[in-house]
Amino acid sequence: MKLVIIESPFKREALKKYLGQGYEVFATKGHIRDLPQKSFGIDIKNNFEPKYEIVPDKYELIKELKSKAEKAEEVLIATDPDREGEAISWHVANVLGFDKDKTCRIEFNEISKKAVTNALTCPRKIDLKLVDAQQARRVLDRLVGYKVSPIICKKIAPKLSAGRVQSVALKLVVEREVEIEKFVPEEFWTVTAALKKGASTIKATLATKNKKKYVPKNKEEIDNLMNDIAGKDFVVESIKKSKTKSHAPAPFTTSTMQQDALNKLGMSLARTTSAAQQLYEGVDIKGEGRIALITYIRTDSVRVSTDAQNACREFIKNKYGQEYVPAKPNIYHTKESAQDAHEAIRPITMDISPELAKETLSSDNYKLYKLIYERFLASQMVEAEYASVAVNFDCNGYGFKLNGKTMEFPGYTTVYKEFVEEENKEGMAGKIPRLDENEVLECDKILPEQKFTKPPVRYTEASLVKAMEEKGIGRPATYAATITILQTRKYTEKEGKYLKPTELGRKITAYLDKFFACVINVKFTAYMEGRLDDIAEKDEDWHSVVASFWNGFAHLLARADASSVTMKEPPKETDIICEKCGHKMLIRNGRYGEFLACSNFPKCKNTRQLSEEPKEVGFCPECGANMIQRKSKKGKTYYSCSHYPECQFMSWDIPTGKLCPKCNAYLIKKGKKILCSNHECDYTEQND
């Protein structure tokens, strides 16, 4: 029996269909060894060596894995085909005691018969360059996260975090908000002329004045224009006809898939990521069982295999006709900064259409599969063709223009239309009546409209992903997680579909700008991504890359930590009196949120949970006073005497103030019953 080790147990069933007899599949369920969860785990003095440990809940799993590996005639590690997957393979190999030269690593970009069979025939060594690049990323992220986070906790508020990529993404959101706030609207006017041509009315818009581009800035200019053209002829000055073409978009990368899913389907990053993962790992399809539908989902490449391309072209010919197939295959070029380790995201086979799969797919899975399927199909189709006409009119020195566009051949738009933001759409007339140069048209009316320039638009999840990709921040696997953490930590919030920084998010960005601006910025973060690529592709020593970062970063840490600059909120005074010393209580912010603390600190160290009003429940069995419901620092409810500190009675249950007739212990309320607080006493009565 041969053992194939994968990450996700959800892949197992789909993979076993293609492995056949003689193979057993074992899932690690993600990482089995990693940096420690509760400590730094980087030995800075020892060349930044990471201190890996077994993930706490994986001891039994590793025991089972070792047992199976010992019995197997061959062990093949088939974790995900990216740097993190390579690192997981390396950890698995280390746990199993494999030699670094052992040919135990296989990878496939899709879970299909051909891909799996090919992978089995060519196992390789674990690529230590990829492992080192991933190690360097983890070490860099930990250096920033574990060293900066405690400082902002001390200088701003408890329980905050900073991150090498996370904080730069937050900075983008904050800077966009500042741009919006500083934006000063400027007045401008548009002018539309409704012109009569027989029974038709066509609309031309003001473009020039005396052959120069012209946009009226105020009402005075509009009044002058209206006087200048009143009663004047509109003469057709020129007509330009042309054929235009629109090329099909490239197949999806991770980021373009996330953007289109939000823009077209309204699916959040979290929903898109979840659906894509399921489609990649395997879903149930009627008549097929559990199979994978799409290729690997974390990619920045637009490249596709020749086999997939040829199969798609054949499918297009059979379904739509030869005229929809380009003479030469459409080739798309991946940008230089991309890792280009995998193909673009595409369907594994064109034979399983979205309609065929719809019956057994969830709503999100169906919608996303349809989007991926149609985008790939369109990417291999011919261009859309249009007949365009541009007409220029002259009216007493003012130039008006009219653009018309009609579809002549739909091409790829038969199956896929690109999304265009509403504010970026350019008005286009459809088919227009026949016009001749020097023809004079009657003006029915002039329609001036006052407008104001608009501020930049806030980021959506999709447009922030796009910005991160364009600026070289993060990688396909990190976009969704980065943006999600900003929202879960309440550094950003959603206003409709748009992301807006919270006051806390702005404060963190302001502090980081003051002390870490040369590290936590777009340019430097993109540079470090390039350095990580150098480790993977140019055999750079990862220790040197990390050391060069640390040498400057350590100085910034020391300066920030020593500075007296703080952005902490001052404590708020209340009218609540400290029951221990009589001074006023203050609202302070602590590790577990806001709490009350005596203003007479350090002489009085009394603290208590912040609540709207102390709730009186039950009676003290020792002095008869009311009991007060309180919460411990860990949030657990308890009850204490309102005469504290004179009476220090407390209980985890509500005392009735009465004693047990059987054993003389105090009685407590438990739902609809009154019980004895002495657990050895069985006295009980009904609670009315």
C-alpha positions in Angstrom: 0.0 0.0 0.0 1.3 3.5 -0.9 0.5 6.5 1.3 -0.5 9.9 -0.2 -0.5 12.7 2.3 -2.7 15.8 1.6 -3.7 18.8 3.6 -7.5 18.9 3.4 -9.7 15.9 4.2 -12.3 17.3 1.8 -10.0 16.4 -1.1 -9.8 12.7 -0.1 -12.9 11.4 -1.8 -12.3 13.2 -5.1 -8.6 12.2 -5.1 -9.2 8.5 -4.4 -11.3 8.3 -7.5 -8.2 8.8 -9.6 -5.6 7.0 -7.4 -7.4 3.6 -7.6 -6.4 0.5 -5.7 -3.1 0.3 -3.8 -3.2 3.9 -2.4 -4.3 5.2 0.9 -4.9 9.0 1.4 -4.2 10.7 4.7 -5.0 14.4 5.5 -2.9 16.5 7.8 -5.8 19.0 8.2 -3.4 21.9 7.6 -0.2 22.5 9.4 1.1 19.9 11.8 4.2 21.9 12.9 4.4 25.7 13.2 5.8 28.6 15.2 4.5 28.6 18.8 1.0 30.1 19.3 1.8 31.8 22.6 5.4 32.8 22.3 7.7 34.6 19.9 9.5 31.5 18.6 12.3 33.3 16.7 15.9 33.1 17.9 17.1 36.5 16.7 20.6 36.0 18.1 20.9 32.6 16.4 20.5 33.9 12.8 16.7 34.2 13.2 16.2 30.5 13.4 12.5 29.6 13.9 11.6 27.4 16.8 9.0 25.0 15.4 6.7 23.0 17.6 3.9 20.4 17.0 0.5 22.1 16.6 -1.2 21.4 20.0 -4.1 19.4 18.7 -2.0 17.3 16.2 -0.2 14.9 18.5 -2.6 12.0 17.9 -2.8 12.7 14.2 1.0 12.6 13.9 1.1 9.3 15.8 -1.4 7.9 13.4 0.5 9.3 10.4 3.8 7.8 11.6 2.2 4.4 12.0 0.8 4.5 8.5 4.0 5.8 7.0 6.0 3.0 8.6 3.7 0.4 7.0 3.6 2.0 3.6 5.8 0.8 0.8 6.0 4.4 -0.5 5.1 7.8 1.0 4.1 10.7 -1.3 3.4 14.2 0.0 0.8 16.0 -2.1 0.2 19.2 -0.2 -1.0 22.3 -2.0 1.1 23.5 -5.0 2.3 26.8 -3.5 5.0 28.0 -1.1 3.0 27.3 2.0 2.1 23.8 0.7 5.8 23.2 0.1 6.6 24.3 3.7 3.9 21.9 5.0 5.5 19.1 3.0 8.8 19.9 4.5 7.4 19.8 8.0 5.7 16.5 7.3 9.0 15.1 5.9 10.8 16.3 9.0 8.3 14.7 11.4 8.6 11.4 9.4 12.4 11.6 9.6 12.9 11.7 5.8 16.2 12.7 4.3 16.2 16.1 2.5 17.1 14.3 -0.8 14.2 11.9 -0.7 12.0 12.1 -3.8 8.6 12.1 -1.9 6.9 15.3 -3.2 4.2 15.3 -5.8 2.0 18.2 -6.9 -1.0 18.7 -9.2 -2.7 21.9 -10.1 -6.1 20.2 -10.4 -7.7 17.0 -9.1 -8.2 15.2 -12.4 -7.3 11.8 -13.7 -4.6 13.2 -16.0 -3.0 15.6 -13.5 -2.9 13.0 -10.7 -1.6 10.3 -12.9 1.2 12.5 -14.2 2.1 13.6 -10.7 2.5 10.0 -9.5 5.0 9.3 -12.3 7.3 12.1 -11.4 7.9 12.6 -7.7 10.6 15.1 -6.8 12.6 16.4 -3.8 11.1 19.0 -1.6 12.1 22.4 -3.1 14.0 24.0 -0.2 14.1 27.3 -2.0 10.4 27.6 -1.8 10.4 26.4 1.8 13.0 29.1 2.7 10.9 31.8 1.0 8.0 30.7 3.1 10.1 30.6 6.2 11.3 34.1 5.6 7.8 35.4 5.2 6.7 33.8 8.5 9.7 35.1 10.3 9.2 38.6 8.9 5.5 38.6 9.7 6.3 37.5 13.2 9.0 40.1 13.8 6.6 42.8 12.8 3.5 41.4 14.5 5.2 40.3 17.8 7.4 43.4 18.2 5.1 46.2 17.1 1.8 44.9 18.5 2.9 45.2 22.2 4.1 48.8 21.6 0.8 49.9 20.1 -1.0 48.1 23.0 1.0 50.1 25.4 0.8 53.4 23.6 -2.8 53.2 22.3 -5.0 50.5 23.9 -4.8 46.9 24.9 -5.5 43.9 22.6 -4.4 45.6 19.4 -2.3 44.1 16.6 -0.1 45.3 13.8 1.1 43.4 10.8 3.6 43.7 8.0 0.8 43.5 5.3 -2.2 44.1 7.4 -1.2 47.5 8.6 -0.3 48.6 5.0 -3.8 47.6 3.8 -5.3 49.5 6.7 -3.1 52.5 5.7 -4.6 52.4 2.2 -8.2 52.6 3.6 -7.3 55.4 6.0 -5.5 57.4 3.3 -8.5 57.1 1.0 -10.7 58.4 3.8 -8.4 61.4 4.4 -8.5 62.1 0.6 -12.3 62.1 0.7 -12.4 64.4 3.8 -10.0 66.9 2.2 -11.7 66.9 -1.1 -13.2 70.2 -2.2 -15.9 69.9 -4.8 -15.5 72.0 -7.9 -18.5 73.2 -9.9 -18.9 72.4 -13.6 -21.7 72.2 -16.1 -22.6 69.8 -18.8 -24.6 71.0 -21.8 -26.7 68.7 -24.0 -28.3 69.8 -27.2 -31.5 67.9 -28.3 -31.4 68.0 -32.1 -34.2 67.1 -34.5 -33.5 64.8 -37.5 -36.8 64.0 -39.2 -38.9 62.1 -36.6 -35.8 61.3 -34.5 -34.2 63.3 -31.7 -30.5 62.9 -31.1 -28.5 64.3 -28.2 -25.1 65.9 -28.6 -22.9 67.1 -25.7 -20.7 70.2 -25.4 -17.1 69.3 -26.0 -15.1 72.4 -27.3 -15.1 76.2 -27.6 -13.1 77.6 -30.5 -11.7 74.2 -31.2 -10.3 73.8 -27.6 -11.7 71.5 -24.9 -14.2 73.4 -22.9 -16.1 72.7 -19.7 -18.2 75.6 -18.3 -17.3 76.3 -14.6 -20.3 78.4 -13.5 -23.7 79.8 -14.2 -22.2 83.0 -15.8 -20.4 80.9 -18.4 -23.6 79.0 -19.1 -25.6 82.2 -19.6 -22.9 83.5 -22.0 -23.1 80.2 -23.9 -26.9 80.3 -24.1 -26.8 83.8 -25.5 -24.1 82.8 -28.1 -26.0 79.9 -29.5 -29.6 81.1 -29.2 -31.3 80.7 -32.6 -28.0 79.5 -34.2 -27.7 76.5 -36.5 -26.1 73.2 -35.6 -24.0 72.1 -38.6 -22.6 68.6 -39.0 -18.9 69.4 -39.2 -17.4 65.9 -39.5 -18.5 62.3 -39.4 -16.0 59.6 -38.6 -17.0 56.0 -39.0 -14.8 53.1 -37.7 -14.8 49.5 -36.8 -13.8 48.8 -33.2 -13.1 45.6 -31.4 -13.1 44.5 -27.8 -10.7 41.7 -26.8 -11.8 38.9 -24.4 -10.6 39.3 -20.8 -8.0 36.8 -19.4 -9.1 33.9 -17.3 -9.4 34.5 -13.6 -6.5 34.9 -11.1 -7.4 34.8 -7.4 -7.8 38.6 -7.2 -9.8 39.1 -10.4 -12.1 36.2 -9.3 -12.7 37.9 -5.9 -13.4 41.2 -7.6 -15.8 39.8 -10.1 -17.6 37.7 -7.5 -18.3 40.8 -5.4 -19.1 43.1 -8.2 -21.3 40.8 -10.2 -22.6 38.3 -7.6 -22.5 40.4 -4.4 -20.4 37.7 -2.7 -18.0 38.8 0.0 -14.4 37.7 0.1 -15.2 35.1 2.8 -18.1 33.6 0.8 -16.0 33.6 -2.4 -13.0 32.0 -0.7 -15.2 29.3 0.8 -17.0 28.4 -2.4 -13.8 28.4 -4.4 -12.1 26.0 -1.9 -15.0 23.6 -2.2 -15.1 23.7 -6.0 -11.3 23.0 -6.0 -11.4 20.2 -3.4 -14.5 18.4 -4.7 -18.3 18.6 -4.7 -21.0 16.1 -5.3 -22.3 16.1 -8.9 -25.3 14.0 -9.9 -24.1 10.9 -11.9 -20.4 11.7 -11.1 -20.1 11.4 -7.3 -17.6 13.7 -5.6 -15.3 15.4 -8.1 -13.3 18.6 -8.3 -14.6 21.2 -10.7 -11.8 23.9 -10.9 -8.1 24.2 -10.8 -6.0 25.5 -7.9 -7.5 28.7 -6.6 -4.5 30.7 -5.2 -2.7 32.0 -8.3 -1.6 35.2 -9.8 -1.1 33.7 -13.3 -3.3 34.0 -16.4 -1.5 31.1 -18.1 -3.4 28.0 -19.2 -2.2 24.6 -20.4 -2.2 23.8 -24.1 -4.5 20.8 -23.4 -7.1 23.0 -21.6 -6.9 25.6 -24.3 -7.4 23.1 -27.2 -10.3 21.5 -25.4 -12.0 24.8 -24.8 -11.5 25.8 -28.5 -13.1 22.6 -29.6 -16.0 23.1 -27.2 -16.6 26.6 -28.6 -16.5 25.3 -32.2 -19.1 22.6 -31.5 -21.4 24.8 -29.4 -21.1 28.3 -31.0 -19.6 27.7 -34.4 -16.1 28.1 -36.0 -16.6 31.9 -36.3 -16.3 32.2 -32.5 -12.9 30.4 -32.5 -9.8 32.7 -33.0 -7.5 31.8 -35.8 -4.7 31.6 -33.2 -5.3 30.7 -29.5 -5.6 33.7 -27.2 -2.5 34.0 -25.1 -2.4 36.2 -22.0 0.7 37.5 -20.4 1.2 37.4 -16.6 2.6 40.6 -15.1 6.3 40.5 -14.1 5.7 40.7 -10.3 3.5 37.5 -10.4 4.9 34.2 -9.2 3.3 32.4 -12.1 3.6 29.1 -10.3 0.2 27.8 -11.5 -2.3 28.1 -14.3 -5.2 30.6 -14.1 -8.4 29.5 -12.4 -10.4 27.5 -14.9 -12.8 24.6 -15.1 -11.1 21.2 -15.1 -13.4 20.0 -17.9 -15.8 21.9 -20.2 -18.0 18.8 -20.2 -19.5 19.6 -16.8 -21.5 22.8 -17.5 -22.8 25.0 -14.7 -26.4 23.9 -15.7 -25.4 20.2 -15.4 -23.9 20.8 -11.9 -26.6 23.2 -10.7 -28.9 20.5 -9.2 -26.4 19.4 -6.6 -24.4 22.6 -6.0 -25.1 25.1 -3.3 -26.2 28.5 -4.4 -22.8 30.1 -3.9 -20.9 27.2 -5.4 -23.2 27.3 -8.5 -22.9 31.0 -9.0 -19.1 31.1 -8.6 -18.6 28.0 -10.9 -20.8 29.6 -13.5 -18.7 32.8 -13.3 -15.4 30.9 -13.6 -16.7 28.6 -16.4 -18.0 31.5 -18.5 -14.9 33.7 -18.0 -12.6 30.9 -19.2 -14.9 30.1 -22.1 -14.9 33.8 -23.1 -11.2 34.1 -22.7 -10.7 31.6 -25.7 -13.3 33.3 -28.0 -12.9 35.9 -30.7 -13.2 39.6 -30.2 -16.5 41.4 -30.1 -16.9 43.8 -33.1 -18.7 47.1 -33.2 -19.5 49.8 -35.8 -18.7 53.2 -34.3 -19.5 56.6 -35.5 -18.3 59.9 -34.1 -20.2 63.1 -35.2 -19.0 66.6 -34.5 -21.4 69.6 -34.7 -20.5 73.3 -34.7 -22.8 76.0 -33.4 -21.3 79.5 -33.5 -17.8 78.3 -32.4 -19.1 75.8 -29.8 -18.4 72.1 -30.6 -20.8 69.4 -29.7 -20.2 65.7 -30.2 -22.2 62.5 -30.6 -20.8 59.0 -30.4 -22.8 56.0 -31.6 -21.9 52.4 -31.2 -23.7 49.3 -32.5 -22.8 45.6 -32.1 -21.9 43.9 -35.4 -20.6 40.6 -34.0 -20.9 39.6 -30.3 -17.9 37.4 -30.0 -16.9 36.6 -26.4 -19.8 38.8 -25.1 -22.1 36.0 -26.1 -21.2 34.3 -22.8 -19.5 37.0 -20.7 -19.8 40.7 -20.1 -17.2 42.6 -18.2 -18.3 44.5 -15.1 -17.9 48.3 -15.3 -18.4 50.5 -12.2 -21.5 52.7 -12.6 -19.5 55.9 -12.2 -17.0 54.9 -14.9 -19.5 54.2 -17.6 -19.2 56.4 -20.7 -22.6 57.4 -22.3 -23.0 55.9 -25.7 -25.8 56.4 -28.1 -27.0 53.3 -30.0 -27.9 53.4 -33.6 -28.2 57.0 -34.9 -30.0 58.2 -38.1 -28.1 58.9 -41.3 -26.3 62.2 -41.3 -24.2 64.1 -43.9 -21.4 66.6 -43.5 -22.5 70.2 -43.6 -26.1 69.1 -42.9 -28.0 71.6 -40.7 -30.1 70.3 -37.8 -32.7 72.1 -35.9 -32.1 72.5 -32.1 -35.2 71.5 -30.1 -33.8 72.5 -26.7 -30.5 73.1 -24.8 -30.2 71.3 -21.5 -27.5 72.6 -19.2 -26.9 70.7 -15.9 -24.9 71.9 -12.9 -22.6 69.2 -11.5 -19.8 69.0 -9.0 -16.7 66.9 -9.1 -16.9 63.9 -6.8 -14.4 62.8 -4.2 -12.5 59.5 -4.6 -14.7 56.4 -3.9 -14.0 54.4 -0.8 -12.6 51.0 -1.3 -14.8 47.9 -1.5 -13.4 44.6 -0.5 -13.0 43.9 -4.3 -11.3 47.2 -5.1 -9.0 46.9 -2.1 -7.9 43.5 -3.3 -7.3 45.1 -6.7 -5.2 47.9 -5.2 -3.2 45.4 -3.1 -2.4 43.3 -6.2 -1.5 46.3 -8.3 0.8 47.7 -5.6 2.4 44.4 -4.9 1.2 44.0 -1.3 0.7 40.5 -0.2 0.0 37.5 -2.3 -3.1 35.7 -3.7 -3.4 33.5 -0.6 -3.4 36.5 1.8 -5.8 39.0 0.3 -9.0 37.7 1.8 -7.4 37.0 5.2 -5.8 40.4 5.5 -9.0 42.3 4.7 -11.1 40.1 6.9 -8.8 40.7 10.0 -9.2 44.5 9.5 -12.9 44.1 9.9 -12.9 41.5 12.7 -10.6 43.6 14.8 -12.8 46.7 14.1 -10.1 48.7 12.4 -12.4 49.1 9.4 -16.2 48.9 9.1 -18.6 48.5 6.3 -20.9 51.4 5.1 -23.0 49.7 2.5 -20.5 47.8 0.4 -17.7 50.3 1.1 -14.9 50.0 3.7 -14.4 52.9 6.1 -11.7 53.1 8.8 -12.9 53.3 12.4 -11.4 55.9 14.8 -9.3 53.1 16.2 -8.0 52.2 12.8 -7.1 55.8 12.1 -5.3 56.1 15.4 -3.2 53.0 14.7 -2.3 54.2 11.3 -1.3 57.7 12.7 0.9 56.1 15.3 2.6 53.7 12.8 3.1 56.6 10.4 4.9 58.5 13.2 7.3 55.7 14.2 7.4 53.0 11.4 6.6 55.0 8.2 9.8 53.7 6.4 8.8 50.1 7.0 5.0 50.0 7.0 4.3 51.6 3.7 3.4 50.4 0.2 6.7 50.8 -1.5 8.8 49.0 1.1 6.2 46.2 1.6 6.2 45.6 -2.2 10.1 45.6 -2.1 10.1 42.9 0.5 7.7 40.8 -1.5 10.3 41.0 -4.3 13.1 39.9 -1.8 11.0 36.9 -0.9 10.7 36.1 -4.6 14.5 36.3 -4.8 14.8 33.6 -2.2 12.6 31.3 -4.2 13.9 32.1 -7.6 17.5 33.3 -7.2 18.7 31.2 -4.3 19.2 34.2 -2.0 19.9 33.2 1.6 16.8 33.8 3.6 18.7 34.6 6.8 20.4 37.5 5.0 17.1 38.9 3.7 15.6 38.8 7.2 18.8 40.3 8.8 18.9 43.2 6.4 15.3 44.0 7.4 15.9 43.6 11.1 19.0 45.8 11.3 16.9 48.9 10.5 13.7 47.7 12.1 15.2 47.1 15.6 16.2 50.8 15.7 12.6 51.9 15.0 11.3 49.6 17.7 13.7 51.0 20.3 12.8 54.6 19.4 9.0 54.0 19.5 9.2 52.1 22.8 11.3 54.8 24.5 9.2 57.6 23.3 6.8 59.4 25.6 4.3 59.8 22.8 1.0 58.1 23.6 -2.4 58.0 22.0 -4.2 56.4 25.0 -7.7 57.7 25.8 -7.6 59.4 29.2 -9.7 57.8 31.9 -13.3 59.1 32.2 -14.5 60.3 35.5 -17.9 59.0 36.8 -20.3 59.8 39.6 -19.9 56.3 40.9 -18.4 56.2 44.4 -15.8 53.7 45.4 -17.3 51.5 48.1 -13.9 51.0 49.8 -12.6 54.6 50.1 -15.3 57.0 49.0 -13.4 58.5 46.0 -15.0 58.7 42.5 -14.5 55.7 40.2 -12.9 56.2 36.7 -13.6 54.3 33.5 -10.4 52.8 32.3 -9.6 50.6 29.3 -8.0 47.2 30.1 -7.2 43.9 28.5 -10.8 42.7 28.8 -12.3 46.1 27.8 -13.6 49.0 29.9 -13.8 48.6 33.7 -14.2 50.8 36.8 -11.1 51.7 38.8 -10.8 54.0 41.9 -9.4 57.4 41.2 -7.5 57.1 44.6 -5.1 54.6 43.0 -2.5 53.5 44.1 -3.7 54.1 47.7 -6.9 52.3 46.8 -6.7 49.5 44.2 -10.4 48.8 44.0 -11.7 47.8 40.6 -14.9 46.3 39.3 -16.8 45.4 36.2 -18.4 48.3 34.3 -22.2 48.0 34.2 -25.1 50.4 33.8 -26.4 50.0 37.3 -25.6 47.5 40.1 -28.4 45.0 40.0 -29.8 44.0 43.4 -30.8 40.4 43.7 -31.6 38.4 46.8 -30.5 39.1 50.4 -27.3 38.5 52.4 -27.7 35.6 54.8 -25.2 37.1 57.1 -26.4 40.7 57.5 -29.7 40.8 55.6 -28.6 43.6 53.2 -29.3 43.4 49.5 -27.0 41.3 47.3 -25.4 42.9 44.2 -24.9 41.1 40.9 -21.4 41.6 39.7 -19.0 40.2 37.1 -15.4 39.0 37.7 -12.5 40.2 35.5 -13.0 37.1 33.4 -16.7 37.9 32.9 -18.1 35.4 35.2 -21.2 36.4 37.2 -21.1 36.4 41.1 -23.1 38.1 43.9 -21.7 40.1 46.8 -23.2 42.0 49.8 -24.0 45.6 49.2 -22.5 46.4 52.6 -19.1 45.5 51.4 -16.4 45.9 52.9 -18.1 45.7 56.3 -19.8 42.5 55.2 -17.6 40.4 52.8 -20.1 37.7 52.0 -20.2 36.6 48.4 -21.7 33.7 46.4 -21.8 32.3 42.9 -25.5 31.7 43.3 -28.3 34.1 44.4 -28.9 33.7 48.2 -32.5 34.1 49.5 -31.4 35.5 52.8 -32.9 32.5 54.6 -31.2 29.5 56.2 -31.9 25.8 55.5 -34.2 24.2 58.1 -32.3 20.9 57.9 -28.6 21.9 58.1 -28.7 25.7 58.8 -26.7 26.5 55.6 -27.9 29.4 53.5 -30.5 28.8 50.8 -30.0 29.7 47.1 -32.2 30.2 44.0 -31.8 27.8 41.1 -34.4 28.4 38.4 -37.8 27.5 39.8 -36.4 25.8 42.9 -34.8 26.9 46.1 -31.9 24.6 47.2 -29.6 24.3 50.1 -26.1 25.7 49.4 -24.7 22.7 51.2 -24.2 20.1 48.4 -24.5 17.3 50.9 -27.9 18.4 52.0 -30.9 17.4 49.8 -33.3 20.1 51.0 -35.4 21.7 48.2 -38.6 23.7 47.9 -40.5 25.4 45.1 -39.6 28.9 44.2 -42.7 31.0 43.8 
